[in-house]
Amino acid sequence: MKDATYDGPGSQDLTTWDRIADRYIELADHRATSSFHHLTDFFHERLRPLSGKSVLDVGCGHGWLAHSLADQGAEVTGVDGSESMITQARSRYPNLTFHTADLVGGLGPARAVAGYDAMVARFSLQCIADLDGLLRDVIVALRPGGLFLASMPHPAFYMRERVEDPVTKERYRKVTGYLEHEIRILPDFGGHRYFHRPVSWYIKSFARHGMHLDDMREPPQHPDTAGNRKRDEWTDFEKWWSTIPVFLGLGFRKAAAG
Ligand SMILES: C[S@@+](CC[C@H](N)C(=O)[O-])C[C@H]1O[C@@H](n2cnc3c(N)ncnc32)[C@H](O)[C@@H]1O
């Protein structure tokens, strides 16, 4: 069953990712303390001990997460549809294996290895126009009992404007739509499409493919304006800002064999 916003294979998005890869990589490399890295600990925490585990990084970009998991002893393979991203990943981490595939059609060459202990998808699922083909391959290539961990912009609150009413002083995020699937544009790094789907849609889609919710994280947001100031030095507005999560972590588990 195709996603409601599906409008063809990922080729138009991959052309965009090839164009914006350098800007994305620059940002990823230099935003050490920002919210950009939210939920990276989630992957490490849930996969520990990493030693000897085989992990597939789905939508691996330039491979930094794959590398950080491999650094802890995992055997990591990465797959991404952007040639520019994969070229960077291969040149930075020549000891790791990276494949190119349009994930709308499934895992491509990464499918051939059956029995991954885990898969990670850091901020990639929402970029993929349709997940049906991908999830079909994931359930085959994941070992029984294996984990699929994903992080993504929080479908309810990400990029929803923060408002402080000048008269009533009421503070809120302006949620203009949630249950309907939408194609939205994320202007960062040169502009790319992302596919808004409600959280329940992800949970049902994974369940339909034999993977059930095992974990869910909604970390407090670190306000962009707070820099390195400690929480008790934040303004009232910043404290409020942190109470609405804009990133989401989801963990799914394939049932153990028999
Ligand atoms: C926001 S980046 C995340 C990259 C990496 N996981 C990270 O954490 O830095 C999204 C990634 O999804 C990839 N992507 C988008 N659409 C795709 C598709 N249809 N098939 C394969 N990869 C895709 C992009 O090339 C990009 O590397």
The ligand as an ORCA input file, in Angstrom:
! r2SCAN-3c Opt
* xyz 0 1
  C      18.674     14.036      6.996
  S      19.784     13.011      6.096
  C      20.315     11.892      7.362
  C      21.637     11.268      7.029
  C      22.291     10.454      8.162
  N      21.448      9.371      8.605
  C      22.635     11.351      9.322
  O      22.145     11.094     10.429
  O      23.418     12.304      9.158
  C      18.670     12.033      5.124
  C      19.361     11.015      4.238
  O      18.354     10.265      3.554
  C      18.829      9.996      2.241
  N      17.670      9.738      1.374
  C      16.628     10.545      1.124
  N      15.760      9.949      0.278
  C      16.281      8.725      0.001
  C      15.881      7.645     -0.837
  N      14.750      7.677     -1.550
  N      16.687      6.543     -0.887
  C      17.845      6.501     -0.197
  N      18.278      7.488      0.613
  C      17.511      8.589      0.700
  C      19.583     11.248      1.858
  O      20.486     11.014      0.788
  C      20.249     11.630      3.160
  O      21.536     11.079      3.243
*
